[in-house]
Amino acid sequence: MDGRGAPLSLIVAGANRHDVKLLAQTLDAIVIRRPKPTKERPQHLCVDKGYRSQAAYQQMRALGYIPHIPNKTPSKGGHKTKGRARCWVVERTHSWMNNYRKLRGR
């Protein structure tokens, strides 16, 4: 996704297929023209913790990206939440498409 949240490529696969196995195909299917990475303007790729593997890291580096992957280990302070739980953006959008059925019962 770009900075505005618009998808840049789409790969169709089964729901039981992990995203990291489709990484190379997804990056190759990007439809916008990508500028050539230079030392002054390198290409960065921010992904989630599910892509923290040596194979995924090598694929991203081979395609010219500088990968940014968060650590899987929790912070020293532990997981602290304040206030009530928030509905994730994707769940909220799906609720809109389903006429708020998911949120209506809660």
N, C-alpha and C positions, 0 to 999 in steps of 0.2 A: 504494500500500500504506500501511496505517496503521503506527503505531509498533511493532506486534507482528508485522508482516509479512503481515497478512490483506489480500487484494485488495479494493478499494473499488468497482471497476467492471471490466467485461469487454467488449472489442470483438473480434469475430471478423473476421479478414482473412487474406489470403494470406501465406505465409511470406516472399515476396519483397517485401513492402510494408514500408517503413521506419517505425519507431515515430513519428517526428516528424510524419509525414503524418496520423496518427490522433490527434494530441494533443487537438484541440478536441472530437472525438467522445468520447474517453476521459474528459475532464474533465466533459463534459455528462452522461455516463452514471453518475456517482457515485451510489450508491444511498442513502447516508446523508444526512440533512439537514445542510447546512453552515451554521454560524452566520454572521450578517452580519458582514463585516469592518468594524472601526472603527479609529480612530487608536490607541486603547489596545490593541486586540487584532487586529492585521492577520493575514491568512491567508498563510502561507508555503508555498512549493512547492519541494521539493528534487528536482532531476532530474539525470541524468548528462550527460556531455559531448556526447552525440549531439544534444541539444536546443539547442545553442549556435548559434542562427541568429536573425536579426532577426524573421522571421515567427513563430517559436515564442515568442520573447520577447514580441512584441506580443499574441499569443493569450493568453498567461498573464496579462499585465497587463490585457487587456480583460475577463477573467473575474474580476478582483479579487484575483489572487494576487501575492505578491512572490516572483519567481523567484530561486532560488539554484542557479547553474550553475557548475561548476568550470571553470577555464581549460583550454584544449587544449594549451597550451605546457607542456613538462616543467619541473620545478623546476631551479634552477641547479646543484644538486648532482648531477644525473643520476639514473638509476634504479638504486638499490642494493637488492639483496636479501640477506637473511641466512638461512642455513639452507636447508632443502629447500623445494620448492614446495608450496603448500597447495592442496587441492581446494576449489573454490568451493562455496558452500552449495547452489546449484541443481544442480550436477553431482552432489554427494553425495546429494541427495534423489532425483534420477533414478536413481542407482545403487541406492538402497534399493528403489525401485519395480521395478527390473529385476533384483532378487535379486543385487545386487552384481556383476553380470557385468562392468561396466566396470572396477571396482577389483580384481576377482579376478585378472585377468591381469597386474596391475602390481605 
